[in-house]
């Protein structure tokens, strides 16, 4: 089992769950994802309706995991987690691209 980062809420606290309980959580997570994919009618690797997985967003923006983590912790990019997967709203990523675009360079 992976050690969690210590925060004031979890410092010194360890949770032990049975394998059956962990399997049940994973099964429910998979059902939630399948249900969301069914509701949106759009299924693509890394895309879930209006949401884009972090892996897909990394390719879109050409950024690494650390950049996304910093943006989340600073509150500059909202996100949703399903299990261990992180998703971002596509419109927020597009807004970021628009706000940070630079004019084309012209030779004189």
N, C-alpha and C positions, 0 to 999 in steps of 0.2 A: 504494500500500500504506500502511496506517495505521501510524503510529509507536506503538510499545508504550511503556508507562510503564516507566521505568528502575527496576529492582530490583537488589539485589546480585547475583542470579543471572544477570541478562541485561544488566547495565550494559555498554554499549559493544559488545554483540554484536548483529549483524544477520544474519538468515537470509533467504536468497533461494531461492525454490522456483519450479519451472516452472509454467506455467498448467495443464499436463496433470496435474501432481501436485495442485495446488489443486482442480481439477475432480474428481479422484478422491476427495479428502478430503470434499468437499461431497456427492458421490454416496453415499459410505459413511455420512455423517451422516444423510442422508435415509433410507437403508435402515434404520439403527438406529432412527430415530424411527418409521418405518412398522412395523417389527417389534415395537417396544414397544406401539404402538397395537393391533396385532393380538393380542398376548398379553393385554392387559387387556380387550379386547372393548368398550372404551368410547372413542369418539372424539368429541371436542368441541373447538372452537377454544379453545386456552389450557389444556385439561385433558388430562392423559395418565395414565390410571389413578389412582393415589393422589397424583400430582404435579400442581401448578398452575404455569403459566408466570408469570413476573414481571409480564407485562402484565395477566394475569387477577388476580393477587394485588394489584396496584395498585388495581384497581377494587374488589376485595373489602374491602380495608382503608382505602381512601381515602388512600393514601400515595403519595409520589413516588419516583423512581429513587434519589435521594440517601439517603432513609431506608432503603431496602433495602440499599444499599451499606454504610451505616454499621452496620446490624444484622449483615451478613455479616462485616465486618472486625472487629467487636467479638466475634464468635463467639456472638452471641445468637440467630441464625437460621441453621440449617444449610441447605445448598443443593446442587444438582447442576447441572452444566453439560453441555449437549450442543451442541457447536459454540459458537456465540455466544449461545445461548439459556440462560437461567437458570430452573431449576425449584425449587419449594419443596414440601415435603410438606404436603398439605391439613391433616392432623391437627395439625401445628405451627402453622399459621396460625390454626386454630380454637382451639388452646390459648392462643395469644397474645391472641385476642379475649376468651376466658374470663378470663384472668388480669388483663386490663386493663379489664374492664367496671366501670362505676360504677353505684351504685344510682340509681334513678329519682328525680328531684327532685319533691317535693310542695309545693304552695302551702299556706300556713297560713291 
